[in-house]
Amino acid sequence: MAGYKILQAVKQGIYVLKFIGEIRLNLCSTLDNLVESITQDPEFKTVVIDLTETEIIDSTTLGLLAKIAMAAQKRSNFLPTMISTNPDITRIITSMGFDKIFIIVREPASRIEELEEIPVLRASEQDVRDKVLDAHRVLMGLNSRNREEFKNLVRALECEEPG
């Protein structure tokens, strides 16, 4: 069995995404594709991100989740919701400033039905680098701590850009 899974449900423009296991860089193309399809859905209103079964989440993933949160807020003027019952995950997301762009719930959702697994996409090294760069730029825009934390990584990735 794979060490990760992304589940999705949607009803009346409200998306529910559940992340299970280790959510890392290898899923950035899948997540970026998911963010694009959700934010381009004319019915999209908001998103609920369930991290109750997430064991590890990296900064690239967090940048993509920040991107969808900002799109949801722009679309409906409501903060999207993030559910995190793992104190380590909650500490990471709050340190990244996610309490400013999500309502963070520390109790598990009572019942989430009709979730379908999202197929994982393959990506080239260049696609992954581009998505990592974009995700970290989004994180840097959230607060000065993130700007300082990721400036060297972003600078290094920008130096690798072709052309």
Secondary structure, DSSP 4 states (H G I P E B T S, - for coil): --SEEEEEEEETTEEEEEEEEEE-GGGHHHHHHHHHHHHT-TT--EEEEEEEEEEEE-HHHHHHHHHHHHHHHHHHSS--EEE---HHHHHHHHHTTGGGTSEEE-S--S-----EEPPPPP--HHHHHHHHHHHHHHHHTT-HHHHHHHHHHHHHHHHT---
